[in-house]
Amino acid sequence: MKLRVLNIIFGLFTAACIATSCLDSDVIEYEYSSDASITSFYIVDSIVTKEKAVVDGIDTTVSKAVLGANYPFIIDQNRRLIYNADSLPVGTDVSRVVVGITADTYGIYVVAETDSLWEEGDSLNFEKPVQFRVVSELGTLGQVYTAHIHVHQQDPNTLSWQKMESNFPTGIKAQKAVLFNDRMLVFAEQASQVALTQANVHESPLSWSTLESIDIPVKADYTSVMAWGEQLYILAENELYTSSNGLNWEKVNTTQSFSQLLGNIHTSNCQKIMAVDADNHYMESTDGTHWESYQELPADFPRQNLSLTYYPLATNPSINRIVLLSDHAAESDTTSVVWTQLCDEHEWIPLTTGDESYLCPKMENPSIIHYDNQLYAFGGQGQDNGLLTPFGQFYVSDDNGISWSPATENMTFPAAFKDLYEEAEGNYSCIVDKNHFIWIIWSQTGEVWRGRVNKFGFDNQ
């Protein structure tokens, strides 16, 4: 950085004032302004950032240029703060940054810490905030501006996990959770009737309600429970019940007999519940009461350990794709099965490839979620060129469930999940809330964890 003493500046202004006073009285005098504001601030050119990468199969770190123009700055004139709304990538070196500044005067800015004259092209260390003052045309110093260059301290694409403080009831075995009006409702299998405990996802620590049996006169099937719009649905002895709070239920007035609820979709352009009737026909309803029957489901359509998700098509957001994941029933099978349909269709299509190495491995109690514009699958013990560890890794698909591969090192589970899965005897629930948190609720131990890819938690600074 080029340094000049501040006295030079004041000397120039003093000389200018003396010269003006010596002019003839009929010469129009220029009135100097006292304005001393910074009006724009930006990073010139690029900055170097370091990223993790895999080169020829080896983990390494590579340097990458970050274009400063992609990170505009905000100037808060009331608080005299300057900052970039979107933080620079993790690993960006801000120890020597060239910035551009414009203000009410031409090229006269002072770095307050050193009282040195800033010049265009100077590099500054922004590892800590840097303060600036502008010298007005009158030679007076303006107020101090504090400039921050924010850099993310976390890799934006890494999934970070947190064990939540929680009083979730211990000893619960088989259970299923649903997200309903910002509440996690966990329906637990009990000897005489399914019982419910619930907590608000925004609470910390999580305060779970006392486990309480639901008021259906016959034993309900906890695996069938689902949230759809403003109602909950569950099956009990092949009949459909609905509730607005999870505890008080009433039988739906329909003549249909149900063997299974497959899932549902509820978006602005598509709402339907999907089920199977007692004769193995696929059914749909758009109001929960009136049902339309379609074709008989094929013999190889999965009927247990189902997990379903949906998302808008990248090519046409007004159409949603529904994807269903399950394990094969036969012990000899080593892959999971994936079926799909578009929301405006009424037929399930199996997704298969000629090469089994691209299919999703078979896993106990599998889950599928649509997260960060990709499909992810995970679960318990399985087979994939050898024995799979429970919750050992995610499998990811970017082609709508046709082919799958192990996820990158950024998408991982805590090491503790293996033991938690085994202690829970495979009983867990997974939900994803609107703030992109992935929640895992473990039976027996009662531990509750949540994870989120860091970028979804980055707020404008």
C-alpha positions as CSV (number, residue, x, y, z in Angstrom):
1,M,0.0,0.0,0.0
2,K,1.3,3.5,-0.9
3,L,1.5,5.8,2.1
4,R,1.3,9.5,2.4
5,V,1.0,11.6,5.5
6,L,-2.3,13.2,6.2
7,N,-0.7,16.6,6.6
8,I,-0.1,16.9,2.9
9,I,-3.8,16.8,2.3
10,F,-4.5,19.6,4.7
11,G,-1.7,21.6,3.2
12,L,-3.2,21.4,-0.2
13,F,-6.6,22.5,1.1
14,T,-5.1,25.4,3.0
15,A,-3.2,26.6,-0.1
16,A,-6.4,26.4,-2.1
17,C,-8.2,28.5,0.4
18,I,-5.4,31.2,0.5
19,A,-5.4,31.4,-3.3
20,T,-9.1,31.9,-3.4
21,S,-9.0,34.8,-0.9
22,C,-6.4,36.7,-3.1
23,L,-8.6,36.8,-6.1
24,D,-10.4,40.0,-7.2
25,S,-13.7,40.5,-5.6
26,D,-15.5,40.3,-9.0
27,V,-14.4,36.7,-9.6
28,I,-17.1,34.2,-8.8
29,E,-16.1,32.2,-5.8
30,Y,-16.6,28.4,-5.7
31,E,-18.4,27.2,-2.6
32,Y,-16.7,24.1,-1.3
33,S,-18.9,21.2,-0.1
34,S,-18.6,19.6,3.3
35,D,-20.0,16.3,1.9
36,A,-17.8,13.3,2.8
37,S,-19.7,10.1,2.0
38,I,-18.6,6.9,0.3
39,T,-21.0,6.2,-2.5
40,S,-19.8,2.9,-3.9
41,F,-17.5,0.1,-2.9
42,Y,-16.5,-3.0,-4.8
43,I,-13.8,-5.7,-5.1
44,V,-11.6,-5.2,-8.2
45,D,-10.9,-8.2,-10.4
46,S,-10.7,-11.6,-8.6
47,I,-9.6,-13.1,-5.3
48,V,-8.1,-16.6,-4.8
49,T,-10.0,-19.2,-2.9
50,K,-9.0,-22.8,-2.0
51,E,-11.4,-25.7,-2.5
52,K,-11.2,-29.3,-1.7
53,A,-11.2,-31.5,-4.7
54,V,-10.4,-35.1,-5.9
55,V,-7.7,-35.2,-8.6
56,D,-6.8,-38.6,-10.0
57,G,-8.5,-40.2,-7.1
58,I,-6.5,-38.3,-4.5
59,D,-8.0,-35.7,-2.1
60,T,-6.3,-32.4,-2.6
61,T,-6.8,-28.6,-2.4
62,V,-7.0,-26.5,-5.6
63,S,-6.9,-22.7,-6.0
64,K,-9.8,-21.0,-7.8
65,A,-10.4,-17.4,-8.8
66,V,-13.5,-15.8,-7.3
67,L,-14.8,-12.8,-9.4
68,G,-15.3,-9.9,-7.1
69,A,-18.1,-8.4,-9.3
70,N,-20.3,-11.4,-8.3
71,Y,-20.3,-10.2,-4.7
72,P,-21.8,-6.6,-4.6
73,F,-21.5,-4.5,-1.4
74,I,-24.2,-2.7,0.6
75,I,-23.4,0.7,2.0
76,D,-25.5,1.5,5.1
77,Q,-25.2,5.3,5.3
78,N,-27.0,5.5,8.6
79,R,-24.6,3.2,10.4
80,R,-21.7,3.9,8.1
81,L,-21.2,0.2,7.4
82,I,-20.0,-1.4,4.2
83,Y,-20.4,-5.2,3.7
84,N,-21.0,-7.8,1.1
85,A,-24.5,-9.3,1.3
86,D,-23.4,-12.7,0.0
87,S,-20.3,-14.1,1.8
88,L,-17.3,-15.1,-0.3
89,P,-16.7,-18.9,-0.5
90,V,-15.0,-20.6,2.4
91,G,-11.2,-20.6,2.0
92,T,-11.1,-17.2,0.2
93,D,-7.9,-15.2,1.0
94,V,-8.8,-11.6,2.0
95,S,-5.4,-10.6,3.3
96,R,-4.6,-8.7,0.1
97,V,-7.7,-7.3,-1.5
98,V,-7.8,-4.5,-4.1
99,V,-11.0,-2.5,-3.7
100,G,-12.6,0.2,-5.7
101,I,-14.2,3.2,-4.0
102,T,-16.0,6.3,-5.1
103,A,-17.1,9.1,-2.9
104,D,-18.2,12.8,-2.8
105,T,-14.6,13.9,-3.5
106,Y,-12.1,12.7,-6.1
107,G,-9.6,10.1,-5.0
108,I,-9.1,11.3,-1.4
109,Y,-9.9,8.5,1.1
110,V,-8.1,7.9,4.4
111,V,-7.6,4.5,6.1
112,A,-8.5,5.5,9.7
113,E,-6.2,3.0,11.5
114,T,-3.0,4.4,9.9
115,D,-4.2,7.8,8.7
116,S,-2.6,7.0,5.3
117,L,-3.9,8.1,2.0
118,W,-5.6,5.4,0.0
119,E,-4.9,5.3,-3.7
120,E,-6.5,3.3,-6.5
121,G,-4.8,-0.1,-6.8
122,D,-3.8,-0.3,-3.1
123,S,-4.2,-3.8,-1.6
124,L,-5.6,-4.0,2.0
125,N,-5.9,-6.7,4.6
126,F,-9.6,-7.4,5.2
127,E,-9.0,-10.3,7.7
128,K,-10.3,-7.7,10.1
129,P,-12.7,-4.8,9.3
130,V,-11.0,-1.8,7.7
131,Q,-12.1,1.8,8.5
132,F,-12.2,4.6,6.0
133,R,-12.8,8.4,6.1
134,V,-13.5,10.7,3.3
135,V,-11.9,14.2,3.2
136,S,-14.5,16.8,2.1
137,E,-13.7,19.7,-0.3
138,L,-13.5,21.9,2.7
139,G,-10.7,19.7,4.1
140,T,-12.8,18.3,6.9
141,L,-12.8,14.6,7.7
142,G,-16.1,12.8,7.4
143,Q,-17.4,10.1,9.7
144,V,-15.7,6.7,9.9
145,Y,-17.0,3.9,7.6
146,T,-16.3,0.3,8.7
147,A,-15.9,-2.1,5.8
148,H,-16.3,-5.8,6.2
149,I,-15.6,-8.5,3.6
150,H,-17.5,-11.5,4.8
151,V,-16.2,-15.0,4.1
152,H,-18.2,-18.2,4.8
153,Q,-16.6,-20.2,7.6
154,Q,-18.3,-23.4,6.5
155,D,-18.3,-25.3,3.2
156,P,-21.7,-24.4,1.7
157,N,-22.2,-27.8,0.3
158,T,-21.4,-29.8,3.4
159,L,-24.2,-31.5,5.4
160,S,-23.7,-30.6,9.1
161,W,-25.5,-32.5,11.9
162,Q,-26.6,-31.6,15.4
163,K,-27.8,-33.7,18.2
164,M,-30.9,-31.9,19.6
165,E,-31.7,-31.4,23.2
166,S,-34.9,-33.4,23.6
167,N,-37.1,-35.2,26.0
168,F,-38.4,-37.7,23.4
169,P,-39.9,-40.6,25.2
170,T,-37.4,-43.5,25.5
171,G,-38.4,-47.1,25.0
172,I,-40.5,-46.4,21.9
173,K,-39.9,-49.2,19.4
174,A,-41.7,-49.1,16.0
175,Q,-42.7,-45.6,15.0
176,K,-43.4,-43.2,12.1
177,A,-43.1,-39.4,12.1
178,V,-44.9,-36.9,9.9
179,L,-44.5,-33.2,9.6
180,F,-47.8,-31.4,10.2
181,N,-48.1,-27.6,10.6
182,D,-44.5,-27.2,11.7
183,R,-44.9,-30.0,14.2
184,M,-43.3,-33.4,14.3
185,L,-45.9,-36.0,15.1
186,V,-44.5,-39.4,16.0
187,F,-47.0,-42.3,16.0
188,A,-45.7,-45.2,18.0
189,E,-46.8,-48.8,18.0
190,Q,-48.3,-49.8,21.3
191,A,-49.9,-53.1,22.5
192,S,-53.6,-51.9,22.4
193,Q,-53.5,-48.8,20.2
194,V,-51.1,-46.4,18.4
195,A,-49.9,-43.6,20.7
196,L,-48.8,-40.0,19.7
197,T,-46.1,-37.7,20.9
198,Q,-45.4,-34.4,19.2
199,A,-43.1,-31.3,19.3
200,N,-42.6,-28.1,17.4
201,V,-39.7,-28.1,15.0
202,H,-38.8,-24.5,16.0
203,E,-38.4,-25.3,19.7
204,S,-34.9,-25.7,21.3
205,P,-34.7,-27.8,23.3
206,L,-37.5,-30.0,21.8
207,S,-40.4,-30.4,24.2
208,W,-42.3,-33.5,23.4
209,S,-45.9,-34.1,24.6
210,T,-46.8,-37.0,26.8
211,L,-47.3,-40.2,24.9
212,E,-51.1,-40.5,24.5
213,S,-53.2,-43.1,22.7
214,I,-55.3,-42.0,19.7
215,D,-59.1,-42.4,20.0
216,I,-59.9,-44.9,17.2
217,P,-62.0,-47.8,18.5
218,V,-60.0,-50.4,16.5
219,K,-56.3,-50.9,16.3
220,A,-54.7,-48.5,13.8
221,D,-51.8,-49.1,11.5
222,Y,-49.0,-46.7,12.5
223,T,-47.1,-47.3,9.2
224,S,-50.0,-45.9,7.2
225,V,-50.2,-42.4,8.8
226,M,-49.7,-39.4,6.6
227,A,-50.2,-35.7,6.6
228,W,-52.1,-34.2,3.6
229,G,-52.9,-30.5,3.6
230,E,-54.6,-29.6,6.8
231,Q,-55.6,-33.2,7.7
232,L,-54.0,-36.4,8.9
233,Y,-55.0,-39.9,7.6
234,I,-54.5,-43.4,8.9
235,L,-55.9,-46.9,8.2
236,A,-57.5,-49.1,10.8
237,E,-58.9,-52.5,9.8
238,N,-59.0,-51.5,6.2
239,E,-61.0,-48.3,6.9
240,L,-59.8,-44.8,6.5
241,Y,-59.8,-42.3,9.4
242,T,-59.0,-38.6,9.4
243,S,-57.9,-36.0,12.1
244,S,-57.0,-32.4,12.4
245,N,-54.8,-32.8,15.5
246,G,-53.5,-36.4,15.6
247,L,-55.4,-37.5,18.7
248,N,-59.1,-37.2,17.7
249,W,-60.1,-39.2,14.7
250,E,-63.3,-39.9,12.7
251,K,-64.0,-42.4,10.0
252,V,-64.1,-41.1,6.4
253,N,-67.4,-41.6,4.8
254,T,-66.4,-43.7,1.9
255,T,-67.4,-47.1,0.6
256,Q,-63.8,-48.1,-0.4
257,S,-62.0,-50.8,1.5
258,F,-58.2,-50.1,1.8
259,S,-55.3,-52.5,2.1
260,Q,-52.6,-49.8,2.0
261,L,-51.9,-46.0,1.8
262,L,-49.0,-45.5,-0.5
263,G,-48.4,-41.8,0.0
264,N,-49.6,-38.4,-1.1
265,I,-48.6,-35.2,-2.9
266,H,-49.8,-31.7,-1.9
267,T,-48.5,-28.8,-4.0
268,S,-50.1,-25.7,-5.6
269,N,-50.8,-27.6,-8.8
270,C,-51.3,-31.2,-7.7
271,Q,-53.1,-32.7,-4.7
272,K,-53.9,-36.4,-4.4
273,I,-53.7,-39.3,-2.0
274,M,-52.6,-42.7,-3.4
275,A,-53.8,-46.0,-2.0
276,V,-54.4,-49.7,-2.8
277,D,-57.8,-51.2,-2.4
278,A,-58.6,-54.7,-1.0
279,D,-58.5,-56.2,-4.5
280,N,-55.0,-54.8,-5.2
281,H,-56.2,-52.0,-7.5
282,Y,-54.4,-48.7,-7.5
283,M,-56.6,-45.8,-6.3
284,E,-56.4,-42.0,-6.0
285,S,-58.4,-39.3,-4.3
286,T,-58.3,-35.5,-4.5
287,D,-60.4,-34.9,-1.4
288,G,-59.9,-37.9,0.8
289,T,-63.5,-39.1,0.4
290,H,-64.1,-39.8,-3.2
291,W,-61.8,-42.4,-4.8
292,E,-61.1,-43.4,-8.3
293,S,-59.9,-47.0,-9.0
294,Y,-57.4,-47.8,-11.8
295,Q,-55.5,-50.8,-12.9
296,E,-54.6,-53.8,-10.8
297,L,-51.1,-53.4,-9.5
298,P,-48.5,-55.8,-10.9
299,A,-47.2,-58.7,-8.8
300,D,-43.8,-57.1,-8.4
301,F,-45.1,-53.8,-7.2
302,P,-43.6,-53.2,-3.7
303,R,-46.0,-53.4,-0.8
304,Q,-43.8,-53.0,2.3
305,N,-41.0,-50.7,3.5
306,L,-42.1,-48.0,1.2
307,S,-40.7,-44.4,1.1
308,L,-42.0,-41.8,-1.2
309,T,-41.0,-38.3,-2.3
310,Y,-42.0,-35.8,-5.0
311,Y,-40.7,-32.7,-6.7
312,P,-41.3,-30.5,-9.8
313,L,-39.8,-31.4,-13.1
314,A,-36.8,-29.3,-14.0
315,T,-38.1,-28.9,-17.6
316,N,-41.7,-28.1,-16.5
317,P,-42.2,-27.0,-12.9
318,S,-46.0,-27.2,-13.2
319,I,-45.7,-31.0,-13.4
320,N,-44.5,-33.1,-10.4
321,R,-42.7,-36.4,-10.4
322,I,-43.5,-38.9,-7.7
323,V,-40.8,-41.5,-6.8
324,L,-41.3,-44.5,-4.6
325,L,-38.4,-46.6,-3.1
326,S,-38.6,-50.0,-1.5
327,D,-36.4,-53.0,-0.8
328,H,-36.8,-56.3,-2.7
329,A,-38.8,-58.9,-0.9
330,A,-36.5,-61.7,-1.9
331,E,-33.5,-62.2,0.3
332,S,-31.3,-63.0,-2.7
333,D,-31.9,-59.6,-4.3
334,T,-29.1,-57.0,-3.8
335,T,-30.8,-53.9,-5.1
336,S,-33.7,-51.6,-4.1
337,V,-36.7,-51.1,-6.4
338,V,-37.7,-47.6,-7.6
339,W,-41.1,-46.9,-9.2
340,T,-42.3,-43.5,-10.5
341,Q,-45.2,-41.7,-12.0
342,L,-46.0,-38.1,-13.0
343,C,-48.7,-36.4,-11.0
344,D,-51.1,-36.1,-13.8
345,E,-50.7,-39.8,-14.6
346,H,-52.3,-42.8,-12.9
347,E,-49.8,-45.7,-13.6
348,W,-46.6,-46.7,-11.8
349,I,-43.5,-47.4,-13.9
350,P,-40.6,-49.4,-12.6
351,L,-37.1,-47.9,-13.2
352,T,-34.5,-50.4,-14.2
353,T,-31.3,-50.3,-16.1
354,G,-29.4,-53.1,-17.8
355,D,-26.5,-52.9,-15.4
356,E,-27.3,-53.6,-11.8
357,S,-24.2,-51.7,-10.6
358,Y,-26.1,-48.5,-11.3
359,L,-29.1,-49.4,-9.3
360,C,-29.7,-48.3,-5.7
361,P,-28.3,-51.0,-3.3
362,K,-30.8,-52.9,-1.2
363,M,-31.0,-51.6,2.3
364,E,-33.1,-52.4,5.3
365,N,-35.8,-49.9,6.1
366,P,-34.8,-47.5,3.3
367,S,-35.7,-43.8,3.0
368,I,-35.8,-41.6,0.0
369,I,-35.8,-37.8,0.0
370,H,-35.6,-35.1,-2.6
371,Y,-33.0,-32.6,-1.3
372,D,-31.0,-29.9,-3.0
373,N,-32.4,-30.8,-6.4
374,Q,-31.3,-34.4,-6.2
375,L,-32.7,-37.7,-4.9
376,Y,-31.0,-39.3,-1.9
377,A,-31.5,-42.8,-0.5
378,F,-30.2,-44.3,2.7
379,G,-31.1,-46.9,5.3
380,G,-29.9,-49.9,7.3
381,Q,-27.7,-52.8,6.5
382,G,-27.5,-53.8,2.9
383,Q,-25.4,-55.1,0.0
384,D,-23.2,-53.2,-2.4
385,N,-20.2,-55.2,-3.5
386,G,-20.0,-56.3,0.1
387,L,-21.9,-55.6,3.3
388,L,-23.2,-52.1,3.8
389,T,-23.0,-50.5,7.2
390,P,-26.3,-49.1,8.5
391,F,-26.4,-45.4,7.7
392,G,-22.9,-45.7,6.3
393,Q,-23.5,-43.3,3.4
394,F,-26.0,-41.6,1.2
395,Y,-26.7,-42.8,-2.4
396,V,-27.6,-40.1,-4.8
397,S,-29.4,-39.9,-8.2
398,D,-29.5,-37.0,-10.5
399,D,-31.6,-38.7,-13.2
400,N,-34.9,-39.2,-11.3
401,G,-34.0,-42.5,-9.7
402,I,-32.7,-44.4,-12.7
403,S,-29.1,-44.7,-11.7
404,W,-27.4,-44.3,-8.3
405,S,-24.0,-43.7,-6.9
406,P,-22.4,-43.1,-3.5
407,A,-22.7,-39.4,-2.5
408,T,-19.6,-37.2,-2.1
409,E,-17.7,-36.7,1.1
410,N,-19.8,-33.6,1.8
411,M,-23.0,-35.7,2.3
412,T,-22.3,-38.0,5.3
413,F,-23.9,-39.3,8.4
414,P,-22.5,-39.0,12.0
415,A,-20.5,-42.1,13.0
416,A,-23.0,-42.5,15.9
417,F,-25.8,-43.4,13.5
418,K,-24.6,-47.0,13.0
419,D,-24.9,-47.7,16.8
420,L,-28.2,-45.8,17.1
421,Y,-29.7,-47.8,14.2
422,E,-28.7,-51.1,15.8
423,E,-29.9,-50.0,19.3
424,A,-33.2,-49.0,17.7
425,E,-33.4,-52.4,16.0
426,G,-33.9,-50.6,12.7
427,N,-36.7,-48.3,13.9
428,Y,-36.3,-44.7,13.0
429,S,-38.2,-41.9,11.3
430,C,-37.0,-39.3,8.8
431,I,-38.7,-36.1,7.8
432,V,-37.5,-32.9,6.0
433,D,-38.9,-29.6,7.0
434,K,-39.4,-26.4,5.0
435,N,-36.2,-25.0,6.3
436,H,-34.2,-27.8,4.7
437,F,-33.5,-29.6,7.9
438,I,-33.3,-33.4,7.7
439,W,-34.7,-34.9,11.0
440,I,-33.8,-38.4,12.2
441,I,-35.7,-39.7,15.2
442,W,-34.3,-42.9,16.8
443,S,-36.4,-45.4,18.7
444,Q,-35.3,-46.9,22.1
445,T,-32.6,-44.2,22.9
446,G,-35.0,-41.4,22.0
447,E,-32.2,-39.4,20.4
448,V,-33.2,-36.8,17.8
449,W,-30.8,-35.4,15.3
450,R,-31.1,-32.8,12.5
451,G,-28.8,-32.0,9.6
452,R,-28.8,-29.4,6.9
453,V,-26.5,-28.5,4.0
454,N,-24.7,-25.4,5.2
455,K,-25.7,-23.1,2.4
456,F,-29.4,-23.4,3.4
457,G,-28.5,-21.7,6.7
458,F,-26.5,-18.9,5.2
459,D,-28.3,-15.6,5.7
460,N,-27.3,-12.3,4.2
461,Q,-24.8,-10.8,6.6
